[in-house]
């Protein structure tokens, strides 16, 4: 097995929204804001090369939305999925599976693209299966008013229409062992219903793709919860459980949204679980 970080593009989000009720005087120590109160955000995906399978976890925003849409997110840098794949000798047509942690636009938007004539929306990975789960799919396709602006039908419905959509089976607990894609999955419901956190066994290590359960290293303190979370009190419990598990077992946490920390490890302290070490993907992979 080989792992590759795939940078799909950087953007900015309001720091207050990213840290909810936490005062700026606290969160700006780890996530400094610009003059508009915006903080740096990455959309770092992960490619798993395992035998004949090439599994891409999440796909970023994509590029099919309007200039007005992207104007809200202050895109910066020149990263893209295609550039990142090419760096490692791959093309998007090589991808066999696209695993979506959840269906918010900044995690799955790159899964669907316009055709050459910009007349039809089509899968951006024509040879891949797209993986979600039945409960989250229902949640996303029948969205609540809070999340409706994050679940964009143009990102979601073409997956099903293409016939390339598949569902991961749902466990009776919050952990699914040895999923159809070969890795364990932790299910978390605080941010959105049935978000999936892949836990990949790699050369004696466990690499956890943290998605929005832990957006950045600055979110390590348990009360530091995003304003975007639909069930913040549940996020508190899920974070505490998972971060303690990670510290106990020396998991390597792959941070999708942290523009400045790629992978971190954790340790127990008197104040709770805190940062042990910040690593690059090159250090670990």
Buried (B, 14 or more C-beta within 10 A) or exposed (E): EEBBBBBBBBBBBBBBEBBBEBEEEEBBEBBEBEEEBBBBBBBBBBBBBBEEBBBBBBBBBBBBBEEEEBEEBBBEEEBBBBEBBEEEEBEBEBBBBBBBBBBBBBBBBBBBBBEEEEEEBEBBBEEBBBBBBEBBBEBBEEBEEEBEEBBBEBBBBBBEEBEBBBBBEBBEEBEBEEBBBBBBBBBBBBBBBBBBBBBBEBEEBBBBBBBBBBBBBBBBBBBBBBEBBBBBEBBBBBBEEBBBBBBEEEBBBBBBBBBBBBBBBBEEEEEBBBBBEBBEBEEBB
